[in-house]
Amino acid sequence: MNKKSSKHQEFISAEDCLEVLTDDEKKELFENKFEIEFEPGETIIKRGFTASNILFLEHGLAKLDIVTDNHTTTVNLVPSNSFVGIICTFASHNFDFSAIALEKTTIISFDMKLFEKFVHQNGKFACHLIRHMSSLTNMLIHRVSRFSHKNIDGALSILLLDFYKIYKSKTFTVPVNRKELANMLGYSKESVINTLSKFNKDGIINVHEKKIEIVDIKRLQQIGELG
């Protein structure tokens, strides 16, 4: 995840948090880590499992899902170099969400007890971690709020712009099929297909199966804001 800035403060990334650990702390942390690889569609975190580790997504892409009243909602996309659901991990002994790999994904698992130890002994790390989680919470609230007020045009525009930011390119391959895309947005598969077709016809994007090229990013942004 890239560092972002606002008028008030700079965004503290997951990498920034780890960087302020002392050399001894980094050595202890990485000597006790282990890596796991997940294929697309595999579950990284299952809702209800005990939260005993801090997960760091080193390479790949995942989505976070929550279940409310038996309805599953995708609340966030997790790109490379990000913690997976850290704002929930410290709040409960059990994961209250699920995480699914969208691409081949490498996860580094750290012992939560080490994180808690470093929070107690390293004030700068604790401060960075708090600022990081606060920023993530703020971004998550705004993201969920935006989607809740959008029609299919607006919601799909926002999601395509999310992929644009994640892949840092106007041309990318969507890592899910149309049905999965529809589930992420809370709309029908037909609505997603029709909207992609409309955007393609209007010259906003070029669509070829899962490959998408954003042709007119300003119009896509306008639809995301107004739709």
C-alpha angles and dihedrals in degrees: 000000000000125000113257130190136209134186090271109038146348120263111252110219128206089254090053089055093052092044094064092058113108119253090256092049092049090049092050092045097049094041088061099043127104131196129226127187122212129194121222110287095021120129114247095179125017117209112253096026119131113269102225100136139052110231123211119191103219100175132006136027135281139178128224117222129190128191120223121174089346090305119120117217128184105226102176148001117231115210130191120301094027137119113246112237095330093156088065098036096074094040099063141024088230131050110255092195141044128235122208127191113238093184135016098299136192117208126193113206120208127190108256091214089064091053090050090048092051091048089058096046104033113055094184091054091048091050093048092048092050092049091047093051092044091053092047091050091050092048092046093051091050092046095051091044092051094051093047091062099043133100118220093275093054096041094049091047091054092049093049089050089050089056090047090056094044095049093035089223138096088224118061144141114249105232095218137056124249094267092051090046089053091050090052090054099039094239134110123274089242092055091053093047092048093047093049088050091050093049089049093050091048091054095245094118139004113230126197110166105293094346114097131184118194105221101172109029094172092059091046090052091049091052089048090053099041105027 
